[in-house]
Structures are given as structure tokens and as C-alpha cells.
Amino acid sequence: GLAHDCQGDPAAPARPLGRDLEAVETGARAAARGGGQKGPGVVVNGDRAYLAFNQYVYAVDLNTGQMVWRFPEKPESNINFFAPPALTPQGRLIVGSYALNGAKPRLYSLDAKTGQIHWVFEDATNHFIASPLITDQGIYAPNADGSVYALGFEKENLWTYPTDRGIWASPTTDENCTCIYFASMDHRLYKV
């Protein structure tokens, strides 16, 4: 199950992350068995882990194993989360939704300390399956509609780059280029 060792010692026994995350643990086990659910997307920063799973995004204190917050407060039956969130230099957690039954897909900017909404981007037309790339220049969010959406940290639309098929993988970059790289389901690798 979900467990951690606060000391970082691989020989030390792992401790469960608390009852608050029982649903996440159950879903992760189902994914490992080949069940229909996806495992949680996770990112760690300092003493917090942020998990995107099913109808919630969770913040977990890694020292205590307790849930700090979850978003949204009440679940929406037509919105799921599973792509790993990403953190901005401003302390915002960027996470995309997997929209169901005609719901509008959304990319959320949440306050990483509180889970409160900073802004919501709703221009995409399909699921956010992969984690966004965060650089000093902005946020690069791939979408299953075939576009990468480049946004400023305050939601300014910098550009949109369309491809012929969905994008299910996170973009990447390197220190020698001010560009980003991403692959599309159209069997092409892009450098933008």
C-alpha cells in the first residue's frame, strides 16, 4: 500500500500514509492489478506530496501522513484527476481534469498551501491526461485535443500549438534551448 519512510532509509520499515487516503490506496492497488482505474499522479515538494486521483487532488503531509487539504471540497461526478500535478515557482499547483459525460475540461491553478483556486483555464476541448511542463517562462499543458497550451503564471494565453492527434505525454525541455519538445499521437516529435 501507500507508505513512506520519513528518514529516507530504504532499510527502515515504511509507514502507511493515513486513513484519509484509503480510496487512493485502493485505486492504486486496482491499477497495479490491471483494474479499470488509473493510479494516482504524484508530485513531491519538501514535506508535502500532491496526489491527483479520481475525483480529488490531495495534499499530504509526509511527516504525519495526514491529508492537509483536498480539492474540490465536494466531488463532481463528471470530473476526474490522475495526471501528476506540477508546481510553479510561485507556489501554485497546476493540475488538469479528465472530463466525463460532456463536462468542460479544466486546467486548475491551486494554492499549494491551501488548495484554493487561483484560476481556471477552460479553452481546451478534451482531457488533460499528462502533467504540464513548468519552466521559468510559463506553463505548457498538453491536451488530448491535440494542442499544447502555453500559459503565463497568471493564466495569460501565450500561444497554442495544434497537432493532428491527441497529446498524452508531458512536454520536456533542456537547458540548451528555450524550446519545448513533445510527442503527439500523430506519430511526430515536435520542437516548438
C-alpha positions as CSV (number, residue, x, y, z in Angstrom):
1,G,0.0,0.0,0.0
2,L,0.9,3.6,0.1
3,A,3.7,4.0,2.6
4,H,6.7,6.2,3.4
5,D,9.8,6.4,5.4
6,C,10.4,9.9,6.8
7,Q,14.1,9.2,7.3
8,G,14.8,8.2,3.7
9,D,16.4,4.9,4.9
10,P,15.4,2.1,2.5
11,A,16.0,-0.4,5.2
12,A,13.6,1.2,7.7
13,P,10.1,-0.1,7.7
14,A,7.6,2.0,5.8
15,R,4.6,3.5,7.5
16,P,1.1,3.9,5.9
17,L,0.1,7.4,4.9
18,G,-3.0,7.5,6.9
19,R,-6.7,6.6,6.7
20,D,-7.6,9.8,4.8
21,L,-6.1,8.3,1.7
22,E,-7.7,4.9,1.8
23,A,-9.5,5.5,-1.5
24,V,-6.2,6.4,-3.2
25,E,-4.6,3.3,-1.9
26,T,-7.5,1.1,-3.1
27,G,-7.3,2.7,-6.5
28,A,-3.6,2.3,-6.7
29,R,-3.9,-1.4,-5.9
30,A,-6.6,-1.8,-8.5
31,A,-4.4,-0.2,-11.1
32,A,-1.5,-2.5,-10.2
33,R,-3.8,-5.5,-10.7
34,G,-4.8,-4.2,-14.1
35,G,-8.1,-2.8,-12.9
36,G,-10.0,-0.1,-14.8
37,Q,-8.8,2.7,-12.5
38,K,-5.6,4.6,-13.1
39,G,-3.1,5.0,-10.3
40,P,-2.6,8.4,-8.7
41,G,-0.4,11.1,-10.3
42,V,2.0,12.3,-7.6
43,V,4.5,15.1,-7.2
44,V,6.5,15.8,-4.0
45,N,7.8,19.1,-2.8
46,G,9.6,19.3,0.6
47,D,7.4,17.8,3.2
48,R,4.2,17.6,1.0
49,A,3.0,15.2,-1.6
50,Y,0.3,16.2,-4.0
51,L,-1.8,13.4,-5.5
52,A,-4.3,13.6,-8.3
53,F,-6.7,10.7,-8.1
54,N,-10.3,10.1,-9.2
55,Q,-12.5,13.0,-8.1
56,Y,-9.9,14.8,-5.9
57,V,-6.5,16.4,-5.7
58,Y,-4.9,15.7,-2.3
59,A,-2.1,17.4,-0.3
60,V,-0.5,15.1,2.2
61,D,1.9,16.0,5.0
62,L,4.8,13.5,4.6
63,N,5.9,13.8,8.2
64,T,2.5,12.8,9.6
65,G,0.8,11.0,6.7
66,Q,-2.3,13.1,7.2
67,M,-4.3,14.9,4.5
68,V,-3.7,18.7,4.6
69,W,-6.4,19.5,2.1
70,R,-8.3,18.1,-0.9
71,F,-9.8,19.7,-3.9
72,P,-12.6,20.1,-4.6
73,E,-14.3,20.0,-1.3
74,K,-17.3,18.1,-2.8
75,P,-16.7,15.7,-5.7
76,E,-18.0,16.4,-9.1
77,S,-19.2,13.2,-10.7
78,N,-18.1,14.3,-14.2
79,I,-14.5,15.4,-13.3
80,N,-11.6,13.1,-12.5
81,F,-7.9,13.7,-11.9
82,F,-5.0,11.4,-12.4
83,A,-2.2,13.2,-14.3
84,P,0.6,14.3,-11.9
85,P,0.2,17.9,-10.8
86,A,3.1,20.3,-11.3
87,L,4.4,23.1,-9.1
88,T,5.2,26.7,-10.3
89,P,7.9,28.9,-8.8
90,Q,5.1,31.0,-7.3
91,G,3.8,28.1,-5.2
92,R,0.8,27.2,-7.4
93,L,-0.2,23.6,-8.1
94,I,-1.2,23.1,-11.8
95,V,-3.5,20.1,-12.4
96,G,-5.7,19.2,-15.3
97,S,-9.0,17.4,-15.2
98,Y,-10.2,14.4,-17.1
99,A,-13.7,15.4,-18.1
100,L,-16.5,12.9,-18.3
101,N,-20.0,12.9,-19.8
102,G,-19.7,16.2,-21.6
103,A,-18.1,18.2,-18.8
104,K,-15.7,21.0,-19.7
105,P,-12.1,20.0,-19.3
106,R,-10.2,22.4,-17.0
107,L,-6.7,23.2,-16.0
108,Y,-6.6,24.5,-12.4
109,S,-4.1,26.7,-10.7
110,L,-4.4,25.9,-6.9
111,D,-2.6,27.5,-4.0
112,A,-0.3,24.6,-2.9
113,K,-0.6,25.6,0.8
114,T,-4.4,25.8,0.9
115,G,-5.9,24.1,-2.2
116,Q,-7.9,27.2,-3.0
117,I,-8.4,28.0,-6.7
118,H,-6.2,30.8,-8.1
119,W,-7.5,30.5,-11.7
120,V,-9.2,28.0,-14.1
121,F,-8.3,27.6,-17.8
122,E,-11.2,26.3,-19.9
123,D,-10.1,26.7,-23.5
124,A,-9.1,23.0,-24.1
125,T,-11.7,20.7,-25.6
126,N,-10.6,17.3,-24.3
127,H,-8.9,15.6,-21.3
128,F,-5.7,16.6,-19.6
129,I,-4.0,13.3,-19.5
130,A,-0.4,14.3,-18.9
131,S,1.4,16.6,-16.5
132,P,2.1,20.1,-17.6
133,L,5.7,21.3,-18.0
134,I,6.6,24.3,-15.8
135,T,9.6,26.5,-16.8
136,D,10.7,30.0,-15.9
137,Q,8.7,31.2,-18.9
138,G,5.4,29.6,-18.1
139,I,3.1,26.5,-18.1
140,Y,2.9,24.1,-21.1
141,A,-0.2,22.0,-20.8
142,P,-0.7,19.1,-23.3
143,N,-4.2,18.1,-24.0
144,A,-5.9,15.1,-25.7
145,D,-7.5,17.6,-28.2
146,G,-4.0,17.7,-29.9
147,S,-2.8,21.0,-28.6
148,V,-0.2,22.3,-26.2
149,Y,-1.5,25.3,-24.4
150,A,1.3,27.8,-23.3
151,L,0.1,29.9,-20.4
152,G,1.7,32.6,-18.2
153,F,1.6,32.1,-14.5
154,E,-1.5,34.4,-14.2
155,K,-3.3,32.5,-17.0
156,E,-2.2,34.7,-19.9
157,N,-2.6,32.8,-23.1
158,L,0.9,32.9,-24.6
159,W,0.3,30.5,-27.5
160,T,-1.4,27.3,-28.6
161,Y,0.3,24.7,-30.8
162,P,-2.1,22.3,-32.5
163,T,-1.2,18.9,-33.8
164,D,-3.2,16.3,-35.8
165,R,-3.9,14.0,-32.9
166,G,-4.1,13.9,-29.1
167,I,-1.1,14.6,-26.8
168,W,-0.9,12.1,-23.9
169,A,2.7,12.7,-22.8
170,S,4.3,15.5,-20.8
171,P,6.4,18.0,-22.7
172,T,10.1,18.4,-21.8
173,T,12.9,20.9,-22.4
174,D,16.6,21.1,-21.9
175,E,18.9,23.8,-20.6
176,N,20.5,24.5,-24.0
177,C,17.2,25.5,-25.6
178,T,14.4,27.9,-25.0
179,C,12.1,25.5,-26.8
180,I,9.9,22.6,-25.6
181,Y,9.7,19.1,-27.1
182,F,6.6,16.9,-27.1
183,A,5.2,13.9,-28.9
184,S,1.7,13.6,-30.3
185,M,-0.4,10.6,-31.1
186,D,0.1,11.6,-34.8
187,H,3.5,9.8,-34.5
188,R,5.5,13.0,-34.6
189,L,8.0,14.6,-32.3
190,Y,7.7,18.4,-32.1
191,K,10.2,21.1,-31.1
192,V,8.5,24.5,-30.5
